[in-house]
Amino acid sequence: MDLSSLRYAITLAEELHFGRAAQRHYISAQPFGRHIQNLERELGIRLFERTSRRVTVTPVGARVLAEARAIVDAVDALTDSHRWAESGEAGTLAGSCG
């Protein structure tokens, strides 16, 4: 499982459309769909129900995607704080009231 696949699944849950979700990540729908299938296979669950007309999130998919969002948000926060520290933007803020 990789972070990109989690991001793709989160985007698909937001868009409920493979083409639009893939477009948001600048890839075509076919490889995007393979990422979703591989993630579902790896997890051993169906995150999405697919018909010829729609995509919906399964109940277990909703729970897994909530956890995936938390993971992605935590990684993004960690990455951002590391970048700030590396760039010298992180520091101490002192103030007083008075």
Phi and psi restraints in degrees (range 20) as a CNS / XPLOR table:
assign (resid 1 and name C) (resid 2 and name N)
       (resid 2 and name CA) (resid 2 and name C) 1.0 -125.4 20.0 2
assign (resid 2 and name N) (resid 2 and name CA)
       (resid 2 and name C) (resid 3 and name N) 1.0 164.3 20.0 2
assign (resid 2 and name C) (resid 3 and name N)
       (resid 3 and name CA) (resid 3 and name C) 1.0 -63.3 20.0 2
assign (resid 3 and name N) (resid 3 and name CA)
       (resid 3 and name C) (resid 4 and name N) 1.0 -36.2 20.0 2
assign (resid 3 and name C) (resid 4 and name N)
       (resid 4 and name CA) (resid 4 and name C) 1.0 -60.1 20.0 2
assign (resid 4 and name N) (resid 4 and name CA)
       (resid 4 and name C) (resid 5 and name N) 1.0 -43.7 20.0 2
assign (resid 4 and name C) (resid 5 and name N)
       (resid 5 and name CA) (resid 5 and name C) 1.0 -63.0 20.0 2
assign (resid 5 and name N) (resid 5 and name CA)
       (resid 5 and name C) (resid 6 and name N) 1.0 -38.6 20.0 2
assign (resid 5 and name C) (resid 6 and name N)
       (resid 6 and name CA) (resid 6 and name C) 1.0 -64.0 20.0 2
assign (resid 6 and name N) (resid 6 and name CA)
       (resid 6 and name C) (resid 7 and name N) 1.0 -43.3 20.0 2
assign (resid 6 and name C) (resid 7 and name N)
       (resid 7 and name CA) (resid 7 and name C) 1.0 -61.2 20.0 2
assign (resid 7 and name N) (resid 7 and name CA)
       (resid 7 and name C) (resid 8 and name N) 1.0 -42.8 20.0 2
assign (resid 7 and name C) (resid 8 and name N)
       (resid 8 and name CA) (resid 8 and name C) 1.0 -60.9 20.0 2
assign (resid 8 and name N) (resid 8 and name CA)
       (resid 8 and name C) (resid 9 and name N) 1.0 -44.6 20.0 2
assign (resid 8 and name C) (resid 9 and name N)
       (resid 9 and name CA) (resid 9 and name C) 1.0 -64.2 20.0 2
assign (resid 9 and name N) (resid 9 and name CA)
       (resid 9 and name C) (resid 10 and name N) 1.0 -40.2 20.0 2
assign (resid 9 and name C) (resid 10 and name N)
       (resid 10 and name CA) (resid 10 and name C) 1.0 -62.3 20.0 2
assign (resid 10 and name N) (resid 10 and name CA)
       (resid 10 and name C) (resid 11 and name N) 1.0 -44.5 20.0 2
assign (resid 10 and name C) (resid 11 and name N)
       (resid 11 and name CA) (resid 11 and name C) 1.0 -64.0 20.0 2
assign (resid 11 and name N) (resid 11 and name CA)
       (resid 11 and name C) (resid 12 and name N) 1.0 -41.9 20.0 2
assign (resid 11 and name C) (resid 12 and name N)
       (resid 12 and name CA) (resid 12 and name C) 1.0 -61.9 20.0 2
assign (resid 12 and name N) (resid 12 and name CA)
       (resid 12 and name C) (resid 13 and name N) 1.0 -38.7 20.0 2
assign (resid 12 and name C) (resid 13 and name N)
       (resid 13 and name CA) (resid 13 and name C) 1.0 -64.7 20.0 2
assign (resid 13 and name N) (resid 13 and name CA)
       (resid 13 and name C) (resid 14 and name N) 1.0 -32.9 20.0 2
assign (resid 13 and name C) (resid 14 and name N)
       (resid 14 and name CA) (resid 14 and name C) 1.0 -74.3 20.0 2
assign (resid 14 and name N) (resid 14 and name CA)
       (resid 14 and name C) (resid 15 and name N) 1.0 -43.5 20.0 2
assign (resid 14 and name C) (resid 15 and name N)
       (resid 15 and name CA) (resid 15 and name C) 1.0 -86.1 20.0 2
assign (resid 15 and name N) (resid 15 and name CA)
       (resid 15 and name C) (resid 16 and name N) 1.0 -33.1 20.0 2
assign (resid 15 and name C) (resid 16 and name N)
       (resid 16 and name CA) (resid 16 and name C) 1.0 54.4 20.0 2
assign (resid 16 and name N) (resid 16 and name CA)
       (resid 16 and name C) (resid 17 and name N) 1.0 35.6 20.0 2
assign (resid 16 and name C) (resid 17 and name N)
       (resid 17 and name CA) (resid 17 and name C) 1.0 -157.2 20.0 2
assign (resid 17 and name N) (resid 17 and name CA)
       (resid 17 and name C) (resid 18 and name N) 1.0 121.4 20.0 2
assign (resid 17 and name C) (resid 18 and name N)
       (resid 18 and name CA) (resid 18 and name C) 1.0 -61.4 20.0 2
assign (resid 18 and name N) (resid 18 and name CA)
       (resid 18 and name C) (resid 19 and name N) 1.0 -44.3 20.0 2
assign (resid 18 and name C) (resid 19 and name N)
       (resid 19 and name CA) (resid 19 and name C) 1.0 -61.8 20.0 2
assign (resid 19 and name N) (resid 19 and name CA)
       (resid 19 and name C) (resid 20 and name N) 1.0 -48.1 20.0 2
assign (resid 19 and name C) (resid 20 and name N)
       (resid 20 and name CA) (resid 20 and name C) 1.0 -66.6 20.0 2
assign (resid 20 and name N) (resid 20 and name CA)
       (resid 20 and name C) (resid 21 and name N) 1.0 -40.3 20.0 2
assign (resid 20 and name C) (resid 21 and name N)
       (resid 21 and name CA) (resid 21 and name C) 1.0 -64.4 20.0 2
assign (resid 21 and name N) (resid 21 and name CA)
       (resid 21 and name C) (resid 22 and name N) 1.0 -43.8 20.0 2
assign (resid 21 and name C) (resid 22 and name N)
       (resid 22 and name CA) (resid 22 and name C) 1.0 -62.8 20.0 2
assign (resid 22 and name N) (resid 22 and name CA)
       (resid 22 and name C) (resid 23 and name N) 1.0 -41.0 20.0 2
assign (resid 22 and name C) (resid 23 and name N)
       (resid 23 and name CA) (resid 23 and name C) 1.0 -60.6 20.0 2
assign (resid 23 and name N) (resid 23 and name CA)
       (resid 23 and name C) (resid 24 and name N) 1.0 -36.9 20.0 2
assign (resid 23 and name C) (resid 24 and name N)
       (resid 24 and name CA) (resid 24 and name C) 1.0 -63.0 20.0 2
assign (resid 24 and name N) (resid 24 and name CA)
       (resid 24 and name C) (resid 25 and name N) 1.0 -22.9 20.0 2
assign (resid 24 and name C) (resid 25 and name N)
       (resid 25 and name CA) (resid 25 and name C) 1.0 -106.0 20.0 2
assign (resid 25 and name N) (resid 25 and name CA)
       (resid 25 and name C) (resid 26 and name N) 1.0 9.0 20.0 2
assign (resid 25 and name C) (resid 26 and name N)
       (resid 26 and name CA) (resid 26 and name C) 1.0 59.9 20.0 2
assign (resid 26 and name N) (resid 26 and name CA)
       (resid 26 and name C) (resid 27 and name N) 1.0 37.8 20.0 2
assign (resid 26 and name C) (resid 27 and name N)
       (resid 27 and name CA) (resid 27 and name C) 1.0 -131.2 20.0 2
assign (resid 27 and name N) (resid 27 and name CA)
       (resid 27 and name C) (resid 28 and name N) 1.0 164.5 20.0 2
assign (resid 27 and name C) (resid 28 and name N)
       (resid 28 and name CA) (resid 28 and name C) 1.0 -79.6 20.0 2
assign (resid 28 and name N) (resid 28 and name CA)
       (resid 28 and name C) (resid 29 and name N) 1.0 163.0 20.0 2
assign (resid 28 and name C) (resid 29 and name N)
       (resid 29 and name CA) (resid 29 and name C) 1.0 -64.4 20.0 2
assign (resid 29 and name N) (resid 29 and name CA)
       (resid 29 and name C) (resid 30 and name N) 1.0 -34.5 20.0 2
assign (resid 29 and name C) (resid 30 and name N)
       (resid 30 and name CA) (resid 30 and name C) 1.0 -64.5 20.0 2
assign (resid 30 and name N) (resid 30 and name CA)
       (resid 30 and name C) (resid 31 and name N) 1.0 -52.8 20.0 2
assign (resid 30 and name C) (resid 31 and name N)
       (resid 31 and name CA) (resid 31 and name C) 1.0 -66.1 20.0 2
assign (resid 31 and name N) (resid 31 and name CA)
       (resid 31 and name C) (resid 32 and name N) 1.0 -31.1 20.0 2
assign (resid 31 and name C) (resid 32 and name N)
       (resid 32 and name CA) (resid 32 and name C) 1.0 -60.4 20.0 2
assign (resid 32 and name N) (resid 32 and name CA)
       (resid 32 and name C) (resid 33 and name N) 1.0 -47.3 20.0 2
assign (resid 32 and name C) (resid 33 and name N)
       (resid 33 and name CA) (resid 33 and name C) 1.0 -61.1 20.0 2
assign (resid 33 and name N) (resid 33 and name CA)
       (resid 33 and name C) (resid 34 and name N) 1.0 -37.0 20.0 2
assign (resid 33 and name C) (resid 34 and name N)
       (resid 34 and name CA) (resid 34 and name C) 1.0 -64.1 20.0 2
assign (resid 34 and name N) (resid 34 and name CA)
       (resid 34 and name C) (resid 35 and name N) 1.0 -39.4 20.0 2
assign (resid 34 and name C) (resid 35 and name N)
       (resid 35 and name CA) (resid 35 and name C) 1.0 -59.7 20.0 2
assign (resid 35 and name N) (resid 35 and name CA)
       (resid 35 and name C) (resid 36 and name N) 1.0 -44.1 20.0 2
assign (resid 35 and name C) (resid 36 and name N)
       (resid 36 and name CA) (resid 36 and name C) 1.0 -64.4 20.0 2
assign (resid 36 and name N) (resid 36 and name CA)
       (resid 36 and name C) (resid 37 and name N) 1.0 -45.4 20.0 2
assign (resid 36 and name C) (resid 37 and name N)
       (resid 37 and name CA) (resid 37 and name C) 1.0 -61.0 20.0 2
assign (resid 37 and name N) (resid 37 and name CA)
       (resid 37 and name C) (resid 38 and name N) 1.0 -43.5 20.0 2
assign (resid 37 and name C) (resid 38 and name N)
       (resid 38 and name CA) (resid 38 and name C) 1.0 -63.5 20.0 2
assign (resid 38 and name N) (resid 38 and name CA)
       (resid 38 and name C) (resid 39 and name N) 1.0 -40.4 20.0 2
assign (resid 38 and name C) (resid 39 and name N)
       (resid 39 and name CA) (resid 39 and name C) 1.0 -63.2 20.0 2
assign (resid 39 and name N) (resid 39 and name CA)
       (resid 39 and name C) (resid 40 and name N) 1.0 -45.5 20.0 2
assign (resid 39 and name C) (resid 40 and name N)
       (resid 40 and name CA) (resid 40 and name C) 1.0 -62.3 20.0 2
assign (resid 40 and name N) (resid 40 and name CA)
       (resid 40 and name C) (resid 41 and name N) 1.0 -40.8 20.0 2
assign (resid 40 and name C) (resid 41 and name N)
       (resid 41 and name CA) (resid 41 and name C) 1.0 -63.9 20.0 2
assign (resid 41 and name N) (resid 41 and name CA)
       (resid 41 and name C) (resid 42 and name N) 1.0 -44.1 20.0 2
assign (resid 41 and name C) (resid 42 and name N)
       (resid 42 and name CA) (resid 42 and name C) 1.0 -63.9 20.0 2
assign (resid 42 and name N) (resid 42 and name CA)
       (resid 42 and name C) (resid 43 and name N) 1.0 -39.8 20.0 2
assign (resid 42 and name C) (resid 43 and name N)
       (resid 43 and name CA) (resid 43 and name C) 1.0 -78.6 20.0 2
assign (resid 43 and name N) (resid 43 and name CA)
       (resid 43 and name C) (resid 44 and name N) 1.0 -21.7 20.0 2
assign (resid 43 and name C) (resid 44 and name N)
       (resid 44 and name CA) (resid 44 and name C) 1.0 76.8 20.0 2
assign (resid 44 and name N) (resid 44 and name CA)
       (resid 44 and name C) (resid 45 and name N) 1.0 22.7 20.0 2
assign (resid 44 and name C) (resid 45 and name N)
       (resid 45 and name CA) (resid 45 and name C) 1.0 -140.8 20.0 2
assign (resid 45 and name N) (resid 45 and name CA)
       (resid 45 and name C) (resid 46 and name N) 1.0 161.3 20.0 2
assign (resid 45 and name C) (resid 46 and name N)
       (resid 46 and name CA) (resid 46 and name C) 1.0 -95.0 20.0 2
assign (resid 46 and name N) (resid 46 and name CA)
       (resid 46 and name C) (resid 47 and name N) 1.0 117.2 20.0 2
assign (resid 46 and name C) (resid 47 and name N)
       (resid 47 and name CA) (resid 47 and name C) 1.0 -80.4 20.0 2
assign (resid 47 and name N) (resid 47 and name CA)
       (resid 47 and name C) (resid 48 and name N) 1.0 -32.0 20.0 2
assign (resid 47 and name C) (resid 48 and name N)
       (resid 48 and name CA) (resid 48 and name C) 1.0 -131.1 20.0 2
assign (resid 48 and name N) (resid 48 and name CA)
       (resid 48 and name C) (resid 49 and name N) 1.0 144.2 20.0 2
assign (resid 48 and name C) (resid 49 and name N)
       (resid 49 and name CA) (resid 49 and name C) 1.0 -98.6 20.0 2
assign (resid 49 and name N) (resid 49 and name CA)
       (resid 49 and name C) (resid 50 and name N) 1.0 134.4 20.0 2
assign (resid 49 and name C) (resid 50 and name N)
       (resid 50 and name CA) (resid 50 and name C) 1.0 -120.5 20.0 2
assign (resid 50 and name N) (resid 50 and name CA)
       (resid 50 and name C) (resid 51 and name N) 1.0 134.3 20.0 2
assign (resid 50 and name C) (resid 51 and name N)
       (resid 51 and name CA) (resid 51 and name C) 1.0 -125.6 20.0 2
assign (resid 51 and name N) (resid 51 and name CA)
       (resid 51 and name C) (resid 52 and name N) 1.0 178.2 20.0 2
assign (resid 51 and name C) (resid 52 and name N)
       (resid 52 and name CA) (resid 52 and name C) 1.0 -68.1 20.0 2
assign (resid 52 and name N) (resid 52 and name CA)
       (resid 52 and name C) (resid 53 and name N) 1.0 -17.9 20.0 2
assign (resid 52 and name C) (resid 53 and name N)
       (resid 53 and name CA) (resid 53 and name C) 1.0 -109.0 20.0 2
assign (resid 53 and name N) (resid 53 and name CA)
       (resid 53 and name C) (resid 54 and name N) 1.0 -25.2 20.0 2
assign (resid 53 and name C) (resid 54 and name N)
       (resid 54 and name CA) (resid 54 and name C) 1.0 -149.1 20.0 2
assign (resid 54 and name N) (resid 54 and name CA)
       (resid 54 and name C) (resid 55 and name N) 1.0 163.6 20.0 2
assign (resid 54 and name C) (resid 55 and name N)
       (resid 55 and name CA) (resid 55 and name C) 1.0 -123.1 20.0 2
assign (resid 55 and name N) (resid 55 and name CA)
       (resid 55 and name C) (resid 56 and name N) 1.0 131.9 20.0 2
assign (resid 55 and name C) (resid 56 and name N)
       (resid 56 and name CA) (resid 56 and name C) 1.0 -130.8 20.0 2
assign (resid 56 and name N) (resid 56 and name CA)
       (resid 56 and name C) (resid 57 and name N) 1.0 155.1 20.0 2
assign (resid 56 and name C) (resid 57 and name N)
       (resid 57 and name CA) (resid 57 and name C) 1.0 -86.6 20.0 2
assign (resid 57 and name N) (resid 57 and name CA)
       (resid 57 and name C) (resid 58 and name N) 1.0 132.1 20.0 2
assign (resid 57 and name C) (resid 58 and name N)
       (resid 58 and name CA) (resid 58 and name C) 1.0 -73.9 20.0 2
assign (resid 58 and name N) (resid 58 and name CA)
       (resid 58 and name C) (resid 59 and name N) 1.0 160.7 20.0 2
assign (resid 58 and name C) (resid 59 and name N)
       (resid 59 and name CA) (resid 59 and name C) 1.0 -57.3 20.0 2
assign (resid 59 and name N) (resid 59 and name CA)
       (resid 59 and name C) (resid 60 and name N) 1.0 -44.9 20.0 2
assign (resid 59 and name C) (resid 60 and name N)
       (resid 60 and name CA) (resid 60 and name C) 1.0 -68.2 20.0 2
assign (resid 60 and name N) (resid 60 and name CA)
       (resid 60 and name C) (resid 61 and name N) 1.0 -33.0 20.0 2
assign (resid 60 and name C) (resid 61 and name N)
       (resid 61 and name CA) (resid 61 and name C) 1.0 -61.8 20.0 2
assign (resid 61 and name N) (resid 61 and name CA)
       (resid 61 and name C) (resid 62 and name N) 1.0 -39.9 20.0 2
assign (resid 61 and name C) (resid 62 and name N)
       (resid 62 and name CA) (resid 62 and name C) 1.0 -61.4 20.0 2
assign (resid 62 and name N) (resid 62 and name CA)
       (resid 62 and name C) (resid 63 and name N) 1.0 -41.7 20.0 2
assign (resid 62 and name C) (resid 63 and name N)
       (resid 63 and name CA) (resid 63 and name C) 1.0 -67.4 20.0 2
assign (resid 63 and name N) (resid 63 and name CA)
       (resid 63 and name C) (resid 64 and name N) 1.0 -44.1 20.0 2
assign (resid 63 and name C) (resid 64 and name N)
       (resid 64 and name CA) (resid 64 and name C) 1.0 -65.3 20.0 2
assign (resid 64 and name N) (resid 64 and name CA)
       (resid 64 and name C) (resid 65 and name N) 1.0 -41.3 20.0 2
assign (resid 64 and name C) (resid 65 and name N)
       (resid 65 and name CA) (resid 65 and name C) 1.0 -67.5 20.0 2
assign (resid 65 and name N) (resid 65 and name CA)
       (resid 65 and name C) (resid 66 and name N) 1.0 -31.2 20.0 2
assign (resid 65 and name C) (resid 66 and name N)
       (resid 66 and name CA) (resid 66 and name C) 1.0 -63.0 20.0 2
assign (resid 66 and name N) (resid 66 and name CA)
       (resid 66 and name C) (resid 67 and name N) 1.0 -42.3 20.0 2
assign (resid 66 and name C) (resid 67 and name N)
       (resid 67 and name CA) (resid 67 and name C) 1.0 -67.6 20.0 2
assign (resid 67 and name N) (resid 67 and name CA)
       (resid 67 and name C) (resid 68 and name N) 1.0 -38.2 20.0 2
assign (resid 67 and name C) (resid 68 and name N)
       (resid 68 and name CA) (resid 68 and name C) 1.0 -62.4 20.0 2
assign (resid 68 and name N) (resid 68 and name CA)
       (resid 68 and name C) (resid 69 and name N) 1.0 -40.6 20.0 2
assign (resid 68 and name C) (resid 69 and name N)
       (resid 69 and name CA) (resid 69 and name C) 1.0 -61.1 20.0 2
assign (resid 69 and name N) (resid 69 and name CA)
       (resid 69 and name C) (resid 70 and name N) 1.0 -42.8 20.0 2
assign (resid 69 and name C) (resid 70 and name N)
       (resid 70 and name CA) (resid 70 and name C) 1.0 -62.3 20.0 2
assign (resid 70 and name N) (resid 70 and name CA)
       (resid 70 and name C) (resid 71 and name N) 1.0 -40.9 20.0 2
assign (resid 70 and name C) (resid 71 and name N)
       (resid 71 and name CA) (resid 71 and name C) 1.0 -64.4 20.0 2
assign (resid 71 and name N) (resid 71 and name CA)
       (resid 71 and name C) (resid 72 and name N) 1.0 -48.8 20.0 2
assign (resid 71 and name C) (resid 72 and name N)
       (resid 72 and name CA) (resid 72 and name C) 1.0 -62.5 20.0 2
assign (resid 72 and name N) (resid 72 and name CA)
       (resid 72 and name C) (resid 73 and name N) 1.0 -42.9 20.0 2
assign (resid 72 and name C) (resid 73 and name N)
       (resid 73 and name CA) (resid 73 and name C) 1.0 -61.8 20.0 2
assign (resid 73 and name N) (resid 73 and name CA)
       (resid 73 and name C) (resid 74 and name N) 1.0 -41.0 20.0 2
assign (resid 73 and name C) (resid 74 and name N)
       (resid 74 and name CA) (resid 74 and name C) 1.0 -65.7 20.0 2
assign (resid 74 and name N) (resid 74 and name CA)
       (resid 74 and name C) (resid 75 and name N) 1.0 -42.4 20.0 2
assign (resid 74 and name C) (resid 75 and name N)
       (resid 75 and name CA) (resid 75 and name C) 1.0 -65.0 20.0 2
assign (resid 75 and name N) (resid 75 and name CA)
       (resid 75 and name C) (resid 76 and name N) 1.0 -42.1 20.0 2
assign (resid 75 and name C) (resid 76 and name N)
       (resid 76 and name CA) (resid 76 and name C) 1.0 -62.0 20.0 2
assign (resid 76 and name N) (resid 76 and name CA)
       (resid 76 and name C) (resid 77 and name N) 1.0 -42.7 20.0 2
assign (resid 76 and name C) (resid 77 and name N)
       (resid 77 and name CA) (resid 77 and name C) 1.0 -63.8 20.0 2
assign (resid 77 and name N) (resid 77 and name CA)
       (resid 77 and name C) (resid 78 and name N) 1.0 -42.0 20.0 2
assign (resid 77 and name C) (resid 78 and name N)
       (resid 78 and name CA) (resid 78 and name C) 1.0 -63.3 20.0 2
assign (resid 78 and name N) (resid 78 and name CA)
       (resid 78 and name C) (resid 79 and name N) 1.0 -44.4 20.0 2
assign (resid 78 and name C) (resid 79 and name N)
       (resid 79 and name CA) (resid 79 and name C) 1.0 -62.8 20.0 2
assign (resid 79 and name N) (resid 79 and name CA)
       (resid 79 and name C) (resid 80 and name N) 1.0 -44.2 20.0 2
assign (resid 79 and name C) (resid 80 and name N)
       (resid 80 and name CA) (resid 80 and name C) 1.0 -62.7 20.0 2
assign (resid 80 and name N) (resid 80 and name CA)
       (resid 80 and name C) (resid 81 and name N) 1.0 -44.6 20.0 2
assign (resid 80 and name C) (resid 81 and name N)
       (resid 81 and name CA) (resid 81 and name C) 1.0 -66.3 20.0 2
assign (resid 81 and name N) (resid 81 and name CA)
       (resid 81 and name C) (resid 82 and name N) 1.0 -35.1 20.0 2
assign (resid 81 and name C) (resid 82 and name N)
       (resid 82 and name CA) (resid 82 and name C) 1.0 -66.7 20.0 2
assign (resid 82 and name N) (resid 82 and name CA)
       (resid 82 and name C) (resid 83 and name N) 1.0 -41.8 20.0 2
assign (resid 82 and name C) (resid 83 and name N)
       (resid 83 and name CA) (resid 83 and name C) 1.0 -62.4 20.0 2
assign (resid 83 and name N) (resid 83 and name CA)
       (resid 83 and name C) (resid 84 and name N) 1.0 -42.2 20.0 2
assign (resid 83 and name C) (resid 84 and name N)
       (resid 84 and name CA) (resid 84 and name C) 1.0 -63.7 20.0 2
assign (resid 84 and name N) (resid 84 and name CA)
       (resid 84 and name C) (resid 85 and name N) 1.0 -41.4 20.0 2
assign (resid 84 and name C) (resid 85 and name N)
       (resid 85 and name CA) (resid 85 and name C) 1.0 -64.7 20.0 2
assign (resid 85 and name N) (resid 85 and name CA)
       (resid 85 and name C) (resid 86 and name N) 1.0 -41.5 20.0 2
assign (resid 85 and name C) (resid 86 and name N)
       (resid 86 and name CA) (resid 86 and name C) 1.0 -66.8 20.0 2
assign (resid 86 and name N) (resid 86 and name CA)
       (resid 86 and name C) (resid 87 and name N) 1.0 -34.2 20.0 2
assign (resid 86 and name C) (resid 87 and name N)
       (resid 87 and name CA) (resid 87 and name C) 1.0 -85.2 20.0 2
assign (resid 87 and name N) (resid 87 and name CA)
       (resid 87 and name C) (resid 88 and name N) 1.0 -7.4 20.0 2
assign (resid 87 and name C) (resid 88 and name N)
       (resid 88 and name CA) (resid 88 and name C) 1.0 84.5 20.0 2
assign (resid 88 and name N) (resid 88 and name CA)
       (resid 88 and name C) (resid 89 and name N) 1.0 4.8 20.0 2
assign (resid 88 and name C) (resid 89 and name N)
       (resid 89 and name CA) (resid 89 and name C) 1.0 -77.5 20.0 2
assign (resid 89 and name N) (resid 89 and name CA)
       (resid 89 and name C) (resid 90 and name N) 1.0 -23.0 20.0 2
assign (resid 89 and name C) (resid 90 and name N)
       (resid 90 and name CA) (resid 90 and name C) 1.0 -79.4 20.0 2
assign (resid 90 and name N) (resid 90 and name CA)
       (resid 90 and name C) (resid 91 and name N) 1.0 142.2 20.0 2
assign (resid 90 and name C) (resid 91 and name N)
       (resid 91 and name CA) (resid 91 and name C) 1.0 -169.9 20.0 2
assign (resid 91 and name N) (resid 91 and name CA)
       (resid 91 and name C) (resid 92 and name N) 1.0 -162.3 20.0 2
assign (resid 91 and name C) (resid 92 and name N)
       (resid 92 and name CA) (resid 92 and name C) 1.0 -107.5 20.0 2
assign (resid 92 and name N) (resid 92 and name CA)
       (resid 92 and name C) (resid 93 and name N) 1.0 135.9 20.0 2
assign (resid 92 and name C) (resid 93 and name N)
       (resid 93 and name CA) (resid 93 and name C) 1.0 -109.6 20.0 2
assign (resid 93 and name N) (resid 93 and name CA)
       (resid 93 and name C) (resid 94 and name N) 1.0 122.7 20.0 2
assign (resid 93 and name C) (resid 94 and name N)
       (resid 94 and name CA) (resid 94 and name C) 1.0 -114.4 20.0 2
assign (resid 94 and name N) (resid 94 and name CA)
       (resid 94 and name C) (resid 95 and name N) 1.0 146.2 20.0 2
assign (resid 94 and name C) (resid 95 and name N)
       (resid 95 and name CA) (resid 95 and name C) 1.0 -157.2 20.0 2
assign (resid 95 and name N) (resid 95 and name CA)
       (resid 95 and name C) (resid 96 and name N) 1.0 172.1 20.0 2
assign (resid 95 and name C) (resid 96 and name N)
       (resid 96 and name CA) (resid 96 and name C) 1.0 -147.4 20.0 2
assign (resid 96 and name N) (resid 96 and name CA)
       (resid 96 and name C) (resid 97 and name N) 1.0 157.8 20.0 2
assign (resid 96 and name C) (resid 97 and name N)
       (resid 97 and name CA) (resid 97 and name C) 1.0 -113.9 20.0 2
assign (resid 97 and name N) (resid 97 and name CA)
       (resid 97 and name C) (resid 98 and name N) 1.0 140.6 20.0 2
